[in-house]
Amino acid sequence: MAGKELKKIANMAQHEEEENQNYGNAPLKEVDPEIYELIQEEQKRQREGLELIASENFTSRAVMEAVGSCLTNKYSEGLPGRRYYGGNEVIDKLENVCRDRALKCFDLDEKEWAVNVQPYSGSTANFCAFTALLAPNDRFMGLYLPDGGHLSHGYYRGDKPINASARYFQSLPYHVDPNTGLIDFEDLERTAKRFCPKMIVAGSSAYPRDWNYARLREICDSLEPPALLLVDMAHFSGLVAAKIINSPFQHADVVTTTTHKSMRSTRAAMIFCRKDWENKINSAVFPMVQGGPHNHAIAGIAVALREAMQPSFQQYAAQVVKNIQALCDAMKKKGYKMATDGTDTHLCLWDVRPQKLTGSKVEWVCDLAQITINKNTVHGDKSALSPGGVRIGSPALTSRGFKEKEFEKIADLMDRVAKICIAVQAAGGKSMPDFKDILKEKFDSDIQALRKDVVQFASKFPMPGRQVE
Ligand SMILES: Cc1ncc(COP(=O)(O)O)c(C=O)c1O
């Protein structure tokens, strides 16, 4: 080999060696420009758009710092003081702080309640709780998905189980009254007496009203043998923490929650249980369902729990409800129909069937205009495939500082969306493909004008959290 070649190889080896020694210290922008650009794009989308998905929020810089820390490096299978790995003295303290804060945040006595803060997500937390409390094939009941329930509360399409809790357990849905949209407790009671579930699951993803836990407890206790009551407060736990709506803890045996919705933390979950169930819940989380805890996420939960115990969080949670109620009232004044005629919580369901629209069309136009909502079934819908409503939530924009006045302005924007949809339909856009084509051909200028107003409006408000620069 020529001397020149040898020198080149030696230089390359030296360069590699230097890179290895320097491993892990270069910024994202240099290491991976492709992912860096995608994050920039997403930051812009979140900053310039109106985020009205009821399950989303803007977590704080403090939470992001904890989540983006060295805690992600550590394995810690087991519980504080009982780990399968060494080096967990700090992680033990962290998990204990998080558990203490979780109990304190919801005013729970540690002699009566325990909490597991390791679940990776809400669906996993629910599956862990079912695994702990039910044997395979045992029966349980949850709110029907198209009536506002969640997939993880058991869902079948025909006879086909769509998620694991319906596959490994037998689930039967209960319903809302098709006329009022409110939970039909009488029907639930009658059905439960025939089905004899071992557990009733309360909680929802798209139900705008508060829950009557005393009534649910009464139904559970009237069964022979009595059923357990599991409350999944994933959506509204922030409002429970701030004491804005009913707390489930007096009546429930087990309470699960995600931490990234109205709680405003990172993506994770917690399971609260009465002390009798503590060992079963803990061993269902690990080793039954999960592996090593996500310690960075546990730190993120702990930080958000501390934030949630400050007076400013109470003001935030109260504002969340005031804002969505202001939107509902403004929509009703414009002649639109809101399911259950309003809301007690952080979300509302806009019934677009009186305008002869579908949720899919409204969602499509909103998306093009950078308004983020989602199509949703509304009570009385005949088909879950073409739902007649959209779900609108206030937690995220309230975190950006929006107040009632801004939510009234959102009602004006929604009105423009509905008018565009009606005009596209009148121009022949009945089926979804025709609707999209006609919208593009004939209404592009209306969409561009709407989008411009949305971006101008949203960009005035700060976006909380740590931005990637
Ligand atoms: C009531 C309810 N439970 C559980 C979940 C699932 O949470 P995750 O997406 O974290 O699994 C959701 C998600 O939206 C939910 O609304």
Ligand as a Chemical Component Dictionary entry (heavy atoms), coordinates in Angstrom:
data_LIG
# 
_chem_comp.id                   LIG 
_chem_comp.type                 NON-POLYMER 
_chem_comp.pdbx_formal_charge   0 
_chem_comp.three_letter_code    LIG 
# 
loop_
_chem_comp_atom.comp_id 
_chem_comp_atom.atom_id 
_chem_comp_atom.alt_atom_id 
_chem_comp_atom.type_symbol 
_chem_comp_atom.charge 
_chem_comp_atom.model_Cartn_x 
_chem_comp_atom.model_Cartn_y 
_chem_comp_atom.model_Cartn_z 
_chem_comp_atom.pdbx_ordinal 
LIG C1 C1 C 0 -60.177 7.445 29.508 1  
LIG C2 C2 C 0 -58.869 7.038 28.896 2  
LIG N1 N1 N 0 -58.201 6.012 29.424 3  
LIG C3 C3 C 0 -57.036 5.588 28.908 4  
LIG C4 C4 C 0 -56.480 6.215 27.818 5  
LIG C5 C5 C 0 -55.220 5.676 27.207 6  
LIG O1 O1 O 0 -54.117 6.400 27.466 7  
LIG P1 P1 P 0 -52.774 6.145 26.636 8  
LIG O2 O2 O 0 -52.988 6.720 25.296 9  
LIG O3 O3 O 0 -51.733 6.812 27.471 10 
LIG O4 O4 O 0 -52.564 4.653 26.579 11 
LIG C6 C6 C 0 -57.124 7.315 27.238 12 
LIG C7 C7 C 0 -56.518 8.001 26.079 13 
LIG O5 O5 O 0 -56.988 8.894 25.501 14 
LIG C8 C8 C 0 -58.360 7.720 27.789 15 
LIG O6 O6 O 0 -59.040 8.732 27.242 16 
# 
loop_
_chem_comp_bond.comp_id 
_chem_comp_bond.atom_id_1 
_chem_comp_bond.atom_id_2 
_chem_comp_bond.value_order 
_chem_comp_bond.pdbx_ordinal 
LIG C1 C2 SING 1  
LIG C2 N1 SING 2  
LIG C2 C8 DOUB 3  
LIG N1 C3 DOUB 4  
LIG C3 C4 SING 5  
LIG C4 C5 SING 6  
LIG C4 C6 DOUB 7  
LIG C5 O1 SING 8  
LIG O1 P1 SING 9  
LIG P1 O2 DOUB 10 
LIG P1 O3 SING 11 
LIG P1 O4 SING 12 
LIG C6 C7 SING 13 
LIG C6 C8 SING 14 
LIG C7 O5 DOUB 15 
LIG C8 O6 SING 16 
# 
